[in-house]
Amino acid sequence: MILEKKRSSLPDSGWVKFSLKRQLVTSSVIFWILAVSVVSLAFLGFGQSYMLQETSQRNTQIASIIGRDLNAQVAEILADARNFGRHLELLNPDVSGQVGAAVSLRLSAPQRYRSIYFYDSRGALRFYINDSVDNLFRLTNAEILARPAAPVNDSVLDAYISSRALGTFLSEVNFSPIENVPVMYLGLPLNPALGTVVLEIDLQGIWGGIQQITFGQTGFVYLVSRSGEIVAHREPALIGRPLPEELLDLIDGNEGSVEYTEAESGQVVLSAFSPVGGLTGWGVIVQQSEADAHAPIDRMAATIVALWVAMGVIGTAAIFRAVSNLTSPIVKLTEATNSIAATGKLARISASDRTDELGQLSRSFDRMIERLQATEGKLEHAAAEERNRLARDLHDAVSQTLFSTCIIAEVLPKLWAKNPEEGRRRLDEIQRLTRGALAEMRTLLFELRPQVLADADMSYLLRQLVESFNTRQPTSVDLQVSEECQLTPEVKVAFYRVAQEALNNIAKHAQANHIMIQMRCECGSAVLSVSDDGLGFDRSATRPESLGLGIMRDRARDIGADLEVKSEIGRGTVVNLKWRLPAGEEIHGGD
C-alpha cells in the first residue's frame, strides 16, 4: 500500500516519460546492434565463401586457358612437322632434295627445331642435321649426306622406335646435358618404304612464355609432364620433382583447385590445375599464396566491419531521434482524421519520413486518400468512356446498318422491276439488317440500363448477342440453351460479358465459318461454352492481356468461376466458363 502511494505521487511528465524513453532506447539499440551484427556476420560468411569460390574458379579458368594455348602451340608444331613429312615423301627418291628440305626447316625456325634425324626403312640413320645456323650455310647437301653417322642419345632412339610402333610419338620433356634446354622429341613415321623422321623440338620459347605469366602478388604458373614430374617452374631447383599429392587428380585428366600446405616452403597455397590435352599429356598448375588469394576477402571483411560500426552509430542516433519524435505522427494523423470526419473533405497529410510503423501508417493514409481521389476521377472518366463507347457502337453498328438499309431501299423499286428474284433477295437482306439493327439497339439499351441486363433471361441475352453479331459478321452461329439457369445478377452479367468478349474476338481475329454457343446447368454449376472453327492461336506466344483474355479472366475471377481457353493453330478456339454454387445450394432451371 505504501509503495503504491509513492508511485501514484510521481509526476506524469518527469520520471515516467524518461523511464519509457530509456526503455525504448535501450531495447531498440540492443535489437539494432544485434540485428546489424547478425546481418554483417552472415554477409561476411557468405561473401568470404563466395569470393573464395570465385578465386578458385578464376584460377581454374586461367589454367584451362593456358592449357588450351599450349595445346594450340603444340598442335601448330605437329601440323608443321606433318607438312614437312609429306614434303619429304613427295621428294622421294631425291635424297639431296630431302636434305635440302630438312636444312630449310632448320633454318626457317632455328629456335624451334634443334636437330633433325632421318632414318630409312631399315632403321639406319640416313642423315642428320644438328649444326648451327652458320655451319649450315657453309655445308652442301652432298657433304651432309657424306658425313658418317654420329651417335644419338637414347631419347632420339626411343622416339624413333615408339613412332615405328605407335605412329606419331611425342616424348616426355628432356633437358639437354650442356645447355639444360628443355626439349622434346617428335617421332614422325613416313611412307613405310621411306623411313622415319625424328625432330628435336626446343621448348625454351614456350617455357619463357609460361614463366612470364603472373597475377596478383604471388601468383605464377608451372607445368608437369604426363608422368607427374615438374618440367617448367620459376624455381629451377624444383624441376624434376614429383607433383604434390594434393594435385594428383591432374594426372587422371581432371581439373579443379585445392588449398594445401606446400612442403618446400611450409606456406599455405591455393593451386588450380587443368590438363593440356593432346599428345603431350602435360598439366598446367596456377599457384597463389593463401594470403594473396584471400586479400580481397580480408578487404571485404574490413569494409563490413567499418560498415557495421557506421550503421551502429547512425542507427543509435536515429533511434534517439525516433523515440523523441514518437508522438508527432500520431498527433498529425489524428488531426487529419478528425477533420475528414467533421467536414467530409478528403485531405492528405504531410507524409512522415520515418521508416517505422508510424511513418508507414502516415504514408498509407496519404495513399488511401490519393486512391479515393483517384477513384472519384476514374468514375467520371469511366462515365465519359462509356458514353464514347456507346456513341462509337451506335455509329459503327446501328448507324452503318441503317445506312446500308437505306441504300438498298432506294434502289429496290428499280431492281425489282428489272430482276424480281434479286429484289426478293435484297428485301430479305433489308429484313436481316433491320433485325440486326434492332438487336444492336437492344444491346446498347442493356448497356445503358444495367438493371435490365441483370433481370433479363440468359437465353434472351445470348440471342440478342447472336443477332447483334450477325449484323456485323455473316457467320453461322448455333445457340443452344438446355434450360434457363436462375443465376444471380452478378453471375449473369459476367456470363454475358464473357460471351460478348468471345464473339468480339471471333469477329476480329478468328475468320470463322461456324460458331457454337452452349449454355447449360448441371450439378450445381452453370457452364457457358463458345467455340469456333477459325484460325486459332498459339497460347504460349500470346500475351495474357491480348485477345480479350484479360477481360474474360477478370470477369471470371470476380464471380469465382473457372475460365478455360483452348486453341490450336488452324483448329479454332473454345472458351469454357464454369461457375459453381457454394456448397448446399442448387441452380434451378426455369420453365
Order of alpha helices (4+ residues) and beta strands (2+ residues): alpha-alpha-alpha-beta-beta-alpha-alpha-alpha-beta-beta-beta-beta-alpha-beta-beta-beta-beta-beta-beta-alpha-alpha-alpha-alpha-alpha-alpha-alpha-alpha-beta-alpha-beta-beta-alpha-beta-beta
